[in-house]
Amino acid sequence: MVCYLYPGAMTKLSSKLAMELKPSAKVISNTFEIPSWTPTVIQNLEDVMCPQIFHYKMKTAVTSIHQVIDILYTTIC
């Protein structure tokens, strides 16, 4: 999945991705980080319009209601 969204949209999208993507899925974000996620790689580019690319890899699938609550709480707060 490739994203190029402003930070507010990334916050909303992060919970949807966490709940719906498979554990092996990869997410690449252009310019903006996904809040509360830790990138596996950060590429620094020599481009003023696109200074960084953030790479993420899903580690585990959401399997319980507690994980869903944690994801939603992180998104809201």
NUPA-912399 format. One line per 4 residues: number of its first residue (from 1); their letters; for each residue x, y negated, z negated of N, C-alpha, C. Coordinates in Angstrom, 1 decimal, always signed. Each point is the difference from the previous one (the first is absolute). Last residue first. Layout:
<pators>
NUM> a> X,Y,Z,X,Y,Z,X,Y,Z  ...
</pators>
This chain:
<pators>
77> citt> -7.0,-9.7,-20.5,+0.7,-0.8,-1.0,+1.3,-0.6,+0.5  -2.9,+2.9,+2.7,-0.8,-1.1,-0.6,+0.8,-0.9,-0.8  +2.0,+3.9,+1.8,-0.5,-0.9,+1.1,-0.7,-1.2,-0.5  +1.4,+3.4,-3.0,+1.1,-0.7,+0.5,-0.4,-1.0,+1.1
73> ylid> -3.3,+2.9,-1.7,+0.4,-1.0,-1.0,+1.2,-0.8,+0.5  -1.5,+3.6,+2.7,-0.9,-1.2,+0.0,+0.4,-1.1,-1.0  +2.5,+4.0,+0.0,+0.2,-0.7,+1.3,-0.9,-1.2,+0.0  -0.5,+2.8,-3.7,+1.3,-0.7,+0.0,+0.2,-0.8,+1.2
69> ivqh> -3.7,+2.8,+0.0,-0.2,-1.1,-1.0,+1.3,-0.8,-0.1  +0.2,+3.9,+2.5,-0.9,-0.9,+0.7,-0.1,-1.3,-0.9  +2.1,+3.7,-1.9,+0.9,-0.7,+1.0,-0.8,-1.0,+0.8  -2.4,+2.6,-3.0,+0.9,-0.9,-0.8,+1.0,-0.7,+1.0
65> istv> -3.0,+3.4,+1.6,-0.7,-1.3,-0.2,+0.9,-1.0,-0.8  +2.4,+3.8,+3.0,-0.8,-0.1,-1.2,-0.7,-1.4,-0.1  +3.2,+1.5,+3.5,-0.7,+1.2,-0.3,-1.0,-0.1,-1.2  +3.4,-2.5,+4.0,-0.9,-0.4,-1.1,-0.9,+1.2,-0.2
61> atkm> +4.9,+0.6,+2.1,-1.4,-0.3,+0.3,-0.7,-0.3,-1.2  +5.4,-0.9,+0.8,-1.0,+1.0,-0.4,-1.4,-0.4,+0.4  +3.9,-2.3,+1.6,+0.6,+1.1,-0.7,-1.0,+1.0,-0.4  +0.8,-3.9,+4.1,-1.0,+0.5,-1.0,+0.7,+1.2,-0.6
57> kyhf> +2.7,-4.0,+2.2,-0.4,+1.4,+0.2,-0.9,+0.4,-1.1  +2.1,-4.9,+2.6,-0.5,+0.7,-1.2,-0.3,+1.5,+0.4  +2.8,-4.9,+1.7,-0.4,+1.3,+0.3,-0.5,+0.7,-1.3  +0.7,-5.3,+2.2,+0.0,+0.8,-1.2,-0.5,+1.4,+0.4
53> iqpc> +2.5,-4.6,+2.3,-0.9,+1.1,+0.2,+0.1,+0.9,-1.2  +1.3,-5.5,+1.1,+0.2,+1.3,-0.6,-1.1,+1.0,+0.5  +0.5,-4.7,+1.7,+1.3,+0.2,-0.7,+0.2,+1.4,-0.6  -2.8,-2.7,+3.8,-0.1,+1.3,-0.5,+1.3,+0.4,-0.8
49> mvde> -0.4,-4.3,+2.0,-1.5,+0.4,+0.0,-0.2,+1.4,-0.6  +4.5,-1.7,+0.5,-0.8,-0.9,-0.9,-1.5,+0.4,-0.1  +4.3,+3.2,+0.9,-1.1,-0.6,+0.8,-0.8,-0.8,-1.0  +3.7,+3.5,-0.4,+0.5,-1.4,+0.2,-1.1,-0.7,+0.9
45> lnqi> -0.7,+4.2,-3.7,+0.2,-0.4,+1.4,+0.5,-1.4,+0.1  -0.5,+4.4,-3.7,+0.2,-1.5,+0.1,+0.4,-0.3,+1.4  -2.6,+4.3,-2.5,+0.9,-0.4,+1.1,+0.0,-1.5,+0.0  -1.1,+4.0,-3.7,-0.3,-1.4,+0.4,+1.0,-0.4,+1.0
41> vtpt> -2.2,+4.9,-2.3,+1.0,-0.7,+0.7,-0.4,-1.4,+0.3  -2.6,+2.7,-2.7,+1.1,+0.9,+0.0,+1.2,-0.6,+0.8  -3.9,-2.7,-3.0,+0.4,+0.5,+1.3,+1.2,+1.0,-0.1  -4.1,-1.0,-3.4,+1.4,-0.1,+0.1,+0.5,+0.5,+1.3
37> wspi> -4.9,-2.3,-2.1,+0.7,+1.2,+0.7,+1.5,-0.3,+0.0  -3.2,-3.2,-1.6,+0.0,+1.1,-0.9,+0.6,+1.3,+0.6  -1.4,-3.7,+3.5,+0.1,-0.2,-1.4,-0.1,+1.3,-0.8  +2.0,-0.6,+4.9,-1.3,+0.5,-0.5,+0.1,-0.2,-1.6
33> eftn> +2.7,-3.2,+3.6,+0.0,+1.2,-0.8,-1.4,+0.4,-0.4  +1.6,-3.0,+4.5,-0.6,+0.0,-1.4,+0.0,+1.4,-0.6  +2.1,-0.7,+4.4,+0.2,-1.3,-0.7,-0.6,+0.0,-1.5  -1.3,+4.1,+3.0,+0.8,-1.1,+0.6,-0.2,-1.2,-0.9
29> sivk> -0.5,+5.5,-1.0,-0.6,-1.3,-0.1,+1.0,-1.0,+0.5  -1.2,+5.6,+0.1,+1.0,-1.0,+0.3,-0.7,-1.3,-0.1  -0.7,+5.5,-1.7,-0.6,-1.4,+0.2,+1.1,-1.0,+0.2  -1.0,+5.8,+0.1,+0.9,-1.1,-0.1,-0.7,-1.3,+0.3
25> aspk> -1.4,+5.3,-1.9,-0.2,-1.1,+0.8,+1.0,-1.1,-0.2  -0.9,+4.4,-2.2,+1.2,-0.1,+0.8,-0.1,-1.3,+0.9  -3.6,+1.3,-3.1,+1.3,-0.2,-0.7,+1.2,-0.2,+0.9  -4.8,-1.5,+1.8,+0.5,+1.3,-0.4,+1.4,-0.3,-0.7
21> lema> -4.0,-3.7,+0.0,+1.1,+0.5,+0.8,+0.5,+1.3,-0.6  -3.7,-2.6,-2.0,-0.3,+0.7,+1.3,+1.1,+0.6,+0.7  +0.2,-2.7,-4.2,-1.1,+1.0,-0.2,-0.2,+0.9,+1.3  +3.2,-3.6,-0.2,+0.3,+0.9,-1.0,-1.0,+1.1,-0.2
17> lkss> -0.9,-3.6,+3.0,+1.1,+0.9,+0.5,+0.3,+1.1,-1.0  -3.0,-3.3,-1.3,-0.6,+0.8,+1.0,+1.0,+1.0,+0.6  +1.4,-3.3,-3.1,-0.8,+1.0,-0.7,-0.6,+1.0,+1.0  +2.5,-3.7,+1.8,+0.9,+1.0,-0.8,-0.8,+1.1,-0.7
13> lktm> -1.9,-3.9,+2.4,+0.3,+1.2,+0.8,+0.7,+1.1,-0.8  -0.9,-4.3,-1.9,-1.3,+0.7,+0.2,+0.3,+1.3,+0.8  +3.6,-2.8,-0.6,-0.4,+0.4,-1.3,-1.3,+0.8,+0.1  +1.7,-2.1,+3.8,+0.9,+1.2,-0.4,-0.5,+0.5,-1.3
9> agpy> -1.9,-3.9,+1.6,-0.6,+1.1,+0.7,+0.8,+1.3,-0.4  +1.5,-4.1,-1.8,-1.3,+0.3,-0.5,-0.6,+1.2,+0.7  +4.3,-1.7,+1.6,+0.0,+0.7,-1.3,-1.4,+0.4,-0.6  +0.5,-0.3,+5.4,+0.3,-1.0,-1.1,-0.1,+0.7,-1.4
5> lycv> +1.1,+3.0,+4.4,-1.1,-0.8,-0.6,+0.5,-0.9,-1.1  +1.4,+4.0,+3.5,+0.5,-1.4,+0.0,-1.2,-0.9,-0.4  +1.5,+5.7,+0.3,-0.8,-1.1,-0.5,+0.7,-1.3,+0.2  -0.2,+5.7,+1.5,+0.7,-1.3,+0.1,-0.9,-1.1,-0.4
1> m> +0.5,+5.7,-0.5,-0.9,-1.1,+0.0,+0.9,-1.2,+0.0
</pators>
